[in-house]
Amino acid sequence: MLRTTCLLLVCAISVTHQSCSIGPQADPHGRAQAEDQHNYHEACVEGLRSQIRKEFEASLQYLLMGAYFAQDDVNLAGFTKMFFEHADEERGHGIQFIEYLRHRGDEEINLLGSDPILPILGKNTWADGEEALRDALEMEKIVSGSIKKLIDVCDNDAKQDYHAADWLTGTFLEEQFQGQRHLAGLINSLSTFRRDHEHLADWMFSNNLLSA
């Protein structure tokens, strides 16, 4: 009777140990991967990772622009509001790229690299609102150009990642072009303001931005 009980106990421990095995070694087939050799190309993935830095660099630049116009001796709250909103938008773009890479099966952890993230234009002061708006337009064109090059990397004669190219075109280029058109319109409107109200132009335009 005692021997039978011991045998049952040993069997129970063995079954329990086998059923509790977890981790990648538990399945003889290994871990399942979302990426596949037909659509996952390292050059495209590396470009997507690099774009994350650019989005956060643009976000940081917009933060500095917003902070500059928030100073008490500048005090143009409309420009501050707009640039802080742009900073949030660019940060959101960076997160979208991270989410997309995870969706495609990329497992890289060091997505931002080891170098410090710096403002994309390397500026922290502006002569007036128009200079800042023109810098914003230049920055958006830099980002748009980077995305265009990335599309070419992801979809070319050698390698075709149609999904990534379509995602970049439909999600980001459309938004970039709309943003560029909006900024160009703001610059031209401010320039018109300045012709008739040289000393009050930035203040009047800032108030318009607050109510937008």
Helices and strands as residue ranges (DSSP letters): H 2-19, H 42-69, H 77-104, H 129-154, H 162-167, I 168-173, H 174-196, H 201-211
